[in-house]
């Protein structure tokens, strides 16, 4: 077992110890500082990740940090009620915030709790629910999109596998975040209850058991309670904010800082408008020095960004061209050109519309459904069918190849329908004689105007994409 694995196990055991065994004040102060440090690390990591899956351990980590914080609350409450003392960190926080006025300190603590519970925690919980629901609803469409890209040759099997795994991980992650957000909400409620317990029972214990006067008990237990609440709620607020950042993070090419600055400052001329508005506020009783300083900074920022923006716009295409050139020169690119696909479907240039979605072609979707249907009904997983045009074939010709060897061949007329004879010897309609490619039955290519007439005579009329789909199966 590695040191990292052992540290996590020891941390869980430590939480159990804090719930049962009283801890001295110096050790409580040490663990409180560790709690604040962990919360800072979590929010910094959440701000510097490019996408949510880079912090996939966050739901589990959120549970462990919540338990650790609640264990600290139990230990500090035990120390406050039994000894009227809970270490130097809590006393310092309480004295600094209260500043000689216990009521002010309590109001500050209540404001922090309201911000965390009603604003950040509630919003993060709702976003987690919506993200989990929409991620699950979008899974079938994303899977079909991957299959379509694979059939079109835009990606290979390895890339398709990676994308499918990413979709599964996203669904698992947002589902876990939906449940983990409830931990944050419960932690906020528990913090409020613990504060009330410390104040009420602290006054009772201080006056009844320790012989304190009412003002002395109020000063002592209010200071310790507010200090305990702050050292607990500040890390909880950081974790709640990190939760909101993680669930609202959209996959991008940079971290949160780069995305915010690049998108917020995308239109530099708007900074001039903001600068003018702030400067006009200086004409009111608002201090003129402050408004002038801020408006000057905004105006200078707008000027600097306007001057720098044209230079960056010309550098990016050159870098992209160099990257594409290096990729074309690499030996791996040549090797990929001579690789054989398990199943290939090639067609002439006149048949491109049946595979081109921009022209209404649905051949890719048909092949995806065929593979899916065979897998469900027969349990047979058909390899990916690579679709491409081939100028060496005739304009209306197509062929199916398996491991580079031709397995089937046929011709299509896109502006016609294939009408298969009902079995009569006499020809009831005129058309171009041919044979149905899958079963070799006699058939005719007929125009769109003859479709209804052929159906009246009992002919089986099929459109070209259906002919290809039947031939492939």
C-alpha positions in Angstrom: 0.0 0.0 0.0 1.4 3.4 -1.0 1.8 6.4 1.2 -1.0 8.2 -0.5 -3.4 5.3 0.1 -2.3 5.1 3.7 -2.8 8.8 4.2 -6.5 8.7 3.1 -7.2 5.7 5.4 -5.6 7.4 8.4 -7.7 10.5 7.6 -10.9 8.5 7.8 -9.7 6.8 11.1 -8.9 10.3 12.5 -12.5 11.5 11.8 -13.8 8.6 13.9 -11.3 9.4 16.7 -12.5 13.1 16.8 -16.1 12.0 17.2 -15.3 9.9 20.3 -12.1 11.1 22.0 -11.6 14.6 23.5 -8.7 16.5 21.8 -6.5 19.2 23.4 -6.8 22.8 22.3 -3.5 22.9 20.4 -4.4 19.8 18.4 -7.8 21.3 17.6 -6.1 24.4 16.3 -3.8 22.2 14.1 -6.7 20.3 12.6 -8.7 23.6 12.0 -5.8 25.0 10.0 -5.6 21.7 8.1 -9.3 22.0 7.3 -8.9 25.6 6.0 -5.8 24.6 3.9 -7.7 21.7 2.3 -10.6 23.9 1.4 -8.3 26.4 -0.2 -6.6 23.7 -2.2 -10.0 22.3 -3.4 -11.3 25.7 -4.6 -7.9 26.5 -6.4 -8.0 23.1 -8.2 -11.6 23.7 -9.2 -10.7 27.1 -10.7 -7.7 25.7 -12.6 -9.2 22.7 -14.3 -10.3 22.7 -18.0 -13.3 20.4 -17.6 -15.2 18.8 -14.7 -13.8 15.3 -15.3 -10.3 16.4 -14.4 -11.6 16.6 -10.8 -13.7 13.4 -11.0 -12.8 12.5 -7.4 -14.6 15.7 -6.1 -17.9 14.0 -5.0 -16.1 11.5 -2.8 -13.6 14.2 -1.6 -16.6 16.4 -0.7 -18.1 13.7 1.5 -14.7 13.1 3.3 -14.2 16.9 3.9 -17.7 17.3 5.2 -17.2 14.4 7.6 -13.9 15.9 8.7 -15.5 19.3 9.3 -18.4 17.8 11.3 -15.9 15.8 13.3 -14.1 19.1 14.2 -17.4 20.6 15.1 -18.2 17.8 17.6 -14.7 18.1 19.1 -14.8 21.9 19.4 -18.4 21.8 20.9 -17.2 19.3 23.5 -14.3 21.5 24.4 -16.3 24.7 24.5 -19.1 23.3 26.7 -16.8 21.3 29.0 -13.8 23.7 29.4 -15.0 27.0 28.0 -11.9 26.9 25.8 -11.2 25.5 22.3 -7.7 26.5 21.2 -6.0 29.6 20.0 -7.4 29.6 16.5 -11.0 29.7 17.6 -10.3 32.3 20.3 -8.4 34.5 17.8 -11.2 34.3 15.2 -13.8 35.1 17.8 -12.0 38.1 19.3 -11.0 39.5 15.9 -14.5 39.4 14.4 -16.5 40.4 17.6 -14.1 43.3 18.4 -15.7 43.8 21.8 -19.3 43.5 20.6 -20.7 39.9 20.7 -23.9 40.9 18.8 -21.9 42.2 15.8 -19.9 39.0 15.6 -23.1 36.9 15.7 -24.6 39.0 12.9 -21.5 38.5 10.8 -21.7 34.8 11.3 -25.4 34.7 10.4 -24.7 36.6 7.2 -22.0 34.0 6.2 -24.5 31.2 6.9 -27.2 32.9 4.8 -24.8 33.4 1.9 -23.7 29.8 1.9 -27.0 28.2 2.5 -29.5 30.3 0.5 -27.2 31.4 -2.3 -24.3 29.2 -3.1 -25.5 25.8 -1.7 -29.0 26.1 -3.1 -27.8 27.2 -6.5 -25.2 24.4 -6.7 -27.7 21.8 -5.7 -30.2 22.9 -8.4 -27.4 23.0 -11.1 -26.3 19.5 -10.1 -29.8 18.1 -10.5 -30.2 19.8 -13.9 -26.7 18.8 -15.1 -27.3 15.1 -14.1 -30.7 15.0 -15.8 -29.5 16.6 -19.1 -26.3 14.5 -19.2 -28.3 11.3 -18.9 -30.9 12.5 -21.5 -28.1 13.4 -24.0 -26.3 10.0 -23.8 -28.1 8.2 -26.6 -27.6 11.2 -29.0 -23.9 11.4 -28.2 -23.5 7.6 -28.7 -25.2 7.8 -32.1 -23.0 10.8 -33.0 -19.9 8.9 -32.2 -21.1 5.9 -34.3 -21.8 8.3 -37.2 -18.4 9.9 -37.0 -16.8 6.4 -36.9 -18.8 5.2 -39.9 -17.8 8.4 -41.9 -14.1 7.8 -41.1 -13.7 11.0 -39.1 -12.4 9.0 -36.1 -10.9 5.6 -35.5 -11.9 2.8 -33.1 -9.6 4.0 -30.4 -10.9 7.6 -30.5 -14.5 6.3 -30.5 -13.7 4.1 -27.5 -12.3 7.1 -25.6 -15.3 9.3 -26.4 -17.7 6.6 -25.2 -15.8 6.2 -22.0 -15.8 10.0 -21.5 -19.6 10.0 -21.9 -20.0 7.2 -19.3 -17.7 9.1 -16.9 -19.6 12.3 -17.4 -22.9 10.6 -16.5 -21.4 8.9 -13.5 -19.8 12.2 -12.3 -22.8 14.4 -12.6 -25.0 11.7 -11.0 -22.6 11.6 -8.1 -22.5 15.4 -7.9 -26.3 15.4 -7.7 -26.0 13.4 -4.5 -22.9 15.0 -3.2 -24.6 18.5 -3.2 -26.9 17.2 -0.5 -23.9 16.8 1.8 -23.1 20.5 1.4 -26.7 21.5 2.2 -26.8 19.2 5.3 -23.5 20.6 6.4 -24.8 24.1 6.4 -27.9 23.1 8.4 -25.7 21.2 10.9 -23.6 24.3 11.4 -26.6 26.5 12.3 -27.8 23.9 14.8 -24.4 23.5 16.4 -24.1 27.3 16.9 -27.4 27.4 18.7 -26.4 24.5 20.9 -23.2 26.2 21.8 -24.9 29.4 22.8 -27.9 28.0 24.7 -26.2 25.2 26.5 -23.0 27.3 27.0 -24.9 29.9 28.9 -26.6 27.3 31.1 -23.4 25.4 31.8 -21.4 28.7 32.4 -23.9 30.1 34.9 -25.0 26.9 36.6 -21.9 24.7 36.7 -19.0 27.2 36.4 -20.6 30.1 38.5 -20.2 32.7 35.8 -22.3 35.8 35.7 -24.7 36.4 32.8 -22.5 39.1 31.1 -19.4 37.0 31.6 -21.1 33.8 30.2 -22.4 35.8 27.2 -18.9 37.2 26.4 -17.1 33.9 26.8 -19.5 31.6 25.0 -20.5 34.1 22.3 -16.8 34.7 21.5 -16.0 31.0 21.4 -19.2 30.1 19.5 -18.7 32.8 16.8 -15.0 31.8 16.5 -16.0 28.1 16.1 -18.7 29.0 13.6 -16.3 31.1 11.5 -13.5 28.5 11.4 -16.2 26.0 10.3 -18.2 28.1 7.9 -15.3 29.7 6.0 -14.0 26.3 4.8 -17.6 25.2 4.2 -18.2 28.4 2.1 -15.0 27.7 0.1 -16.1 24.1 -0.6 -19.6 25.2 -1.5 -18.1 27.7 -4.0 -15.9 25.0 -5.4 -19.0 22.8 -5.8 -20.7 25.5 -7.8 -17.6 26.0 -10.0 -17.3 22.3 -10.7 -21.0 21.7 -11.7 -21.2 24.9 -13.8 -17.8 24.4 -15.5 -18.1 23.9 -19.3 -15.3 22.0 -21.1 -12.9 24.5 -22.7 -9.3 24.9 -23.8 -8.3 26.8 -20.6 -8.9 27.2 -16.9 -11.4 29.4 -15.3 -9.1 32.4 -15.0 -8.1 32.4 -18.7 -11.7 31.8 -19.8 -13.1 34.7 -17.6 -10.5 37.2 -18.8 -10.6 36.2 -22.4 -14.4 36.3 -22.7 -15.1 39.2 -20.3 -12.5 41.4 -22.1 -13.4 40.2 -25.6 -14.9 43.5 -26.6 -12.3 46.2 -25.4 -14.4 49.1 -26.6 -17.0 48.4 -23.9 -14.4 49.3 -21.3 -14.6 52.9 -22.5 -18.3 52.9 -21.8 -17.8 51.5 -18.3 -15.0 54.1 -17.7 -17.2 57.0 -18.8 -20.0 55.8 -16.5 -17.8 55.5 -13.5 -16.3 58.9 -14.2 -19.7 60.5 -14.3 -20.4 59.0 -10.9 -17.6 61.3 -9.6 -19.8 64.3 -10.3 -22.0 63.1 -7.4 -21.0 63.2 -3.7 -19.1 59.9 -4.3 -15.3 60.7 -3.9 -14.0 62.0 -7.2 -10.5 60.6 -6.6 -11.8 57.0 -6.5 -14.1 57.3 -9.5 -11.3 59.0 -11.5 -8.8 56.2 -10.6 -11.1 53.4 -11.5 -12.2 55.0 -14.8 -8.6 55.7 -15.8 -7.7 52.0 -15.2 -10.7 50.9 -17.3 -9.9 53.3 -20.1 -6.2 52.3 -20.2 -7.2 48.6 -20.2 -9.5 49.3 -23.2 -6.8 51.1 -25.1 -4.2 48.4 -24.4 -6.5 45.5 -25.4 -7.6 47.3 -28.6 -3.9 47.8 -29.5 -2.9 44.2 -28.8 -5.9 42.4 -30.3 -5.0 42.6 -34.0 -1.5 41.1 -33.4 -2.9 38.0 -31.8 -5.4 37.4 -34.5 -2.7 37.0 -37.1 -0.5 34.7 -35.1 -3.0 31.9 -34.4 -3.6 30.8 -38.0 0.1 30.6 -38.6 0.6 28.4 -35.6 -2.3 26.2 -36.8 -0.8 25.9 -40.3 2.6 24.9 -38.9 0.9 22.2 -36.7 -1.0 20.8 -39.6 2.1 20.8 -41.8 4.1 18.9 -39.1 1.2 16.4 -38.8 1.2 15.7 -42.5 5.0 15.2 -42.5 4.9 12.7 -39.6 5.4 9.0 -40.5 2.3 7.9 -38.5 0.2 9.9 -41.0 1.5 7.7 -43.9 0.9 4.5 -42.0 -2.7 5.3 -41.3 -3.4 5.7 -45.1 -2.6 2.0 -45.9 -4.4 0.5 -42.9 -7.3 -1.9 -43.8 -10.8 -1.5 -42.3 -12.8 -4.6 -41.4 -15.8 -3.5 -43.5 -15.7 -0.8 -46.2 -18.5 0.6 -48.3 -17.3 2.5 -51.4 -19.4 4.3 -54.0 -19.1 6.5 -57.1 -19.4 10.2 -57.2 -23.0 10.2 -58.3 -24.0 8.3 -55.1 -22.5 10.9 -52.7 -25.9 12.4 -51.8 -27.1 9.2 -50.1 -24.2 9.6 -47.5 -24.0 13.4 -47.3 -26.3 14.6 -44.5 -26.2 18.1 -45.9 -28.0 16.8 -49.0 -30.5 14.8 -47.1 -28.6 11.5 -47.1 -29.4 9.1 -44.2 -27.1 6.1 -45.1 -25.0 6.7 -42.0 -28.0 6.6 -39.7 -29.3 3.5 -41.4 -26.0 1.6 -40.9 -25.9 2.6 -37.3 -29.4 1.3 -36.8 -28.5 -2.0 -38.6 -25.5 -2.6 -36.3 -27.6 -1.7 -33.3 -30.5 -4.0 -34.3 -28.2 -7.0 -35.0 -26.5 -6.5 -31.7 -29.8 -6.4 -29.8 -31.6 -9.2 -31.6 -28.8 -11.6 -32.5 -26.1 -10.6 -30.1 -23.7 -10.1 -33.0 -21.4 -7.0 -32.9 -20.8 -6.0 -36.5 -17.5 -4.1 -37.0 -17.7 -0.5 -37.9 -18.5 0.1 -41.6 -16.2 2.7 -43.1 -17.9 4.7 -45.8 -16.0 6.6 -48.5 -16.3 7.6 -52.1 -14.0 6.1 -54.8 -13.4 7.8 -58.1 -12.2 4.5 -59.6 -15.7 3.2 -59.5 -18.4 4.1 -62.0 -20.6 7.1 -61.1 -23.6 4.9 -60.1 -21.6 1.9 -58.8 -20.9 0.8 -55.2 -19.2 -2.2 -53.6 -18.8 -3.7 -50.1 -15.3 -4.8 -49.1 -14.3 -7.0 -46.2 -10.7 -6.8 -45.2 -9.9 -5.2 -48.6 -11.7 -8.0 -50.6 -14.8 -7.2 -52.6 -17.8 -9.1 -51.0 -20.7 -7.4 -52.8 -21.3 -5.1 -55.8 -24.2 -3.2 -57.3 -25.5 -0.1 -59.1 -28.0 2.5 -58.1 -29.9 5.2 -60.0 -30.6 8.0 -57.4 -33.4 9.6 -59.3 -35.2 6.3 -59.8 -37.0 3.6 -57.7 -36.2 -0.1 -57.8 -39.5 -2.0 -58.7 -39.3 -5.7 -58.1 -41.7 -7.9 -60.2 -44.6 -9.6 -58.5 -43.8 -12.8 -60.4 -45.8 -12.4 -63.6 -44.1 -13.1 -66.9 -45.4 -10.0 -68.7 -44.0 -6.6 -68.0 -46.8 -4.3 -66.7 -44.6 -1.1 -66.7 -41.7 0.2 -68.6 -38.3 0.8 -67.0 -34.6 0.0 -67.1 -34.2 -3.8 -66.6 -31.9 -4.8 -63.8 -31.6 -7.2 -60.9 -32.1 -6.6 -57.2 -28.5 -6.7 -55.9 -29.1 -8.6 -52.6 -31.2 -11.6 -53.9 -30.7 -11.4 -57.6 -34.5 -11.0 -58.3 -35.6 -9.4 -61.7 -36.4 -5.7 -61.2 -36.7 -2.4 -63.1 -35.5 1.1 -62.4 -38.6 3.4 -62.7 -39.0 7.1 -62.4 -40.9 8.9 -59.6 -43.9 9.3 -61.9 -44.3 5.6 -62.3 -44.1 4.7 -58.6 -47.8 4.8 -57.9 -48.6 2.8 -61.1 -46.0 0.1 -60.2 -47.5 -0.3 -56.7 -51.0 -0.8 -58.2 -49.6 -3.6 -60.4 -48.2 -5.3 -57.3 -44.6 -4.3 -57.7 -42.4 -3.9 -54.6 -41.0 -0.4 -54.9 -37.9 0.5 -52.9 -35.8 3.7 -52.8 -32.0 3.6 -53.4 -30.9 4.0 -49.8 -33.2 1.1 -48.8 -31.6 -1.1 -51.6 -28.2 -0.4 -50.1 -29.3 -1.1 -46.5 -30.8 -4.4 -47.6 -27.7 -5.4 -49.5 -25.4 -4.6 -46.5 -27.5 -6.7 -44.2 
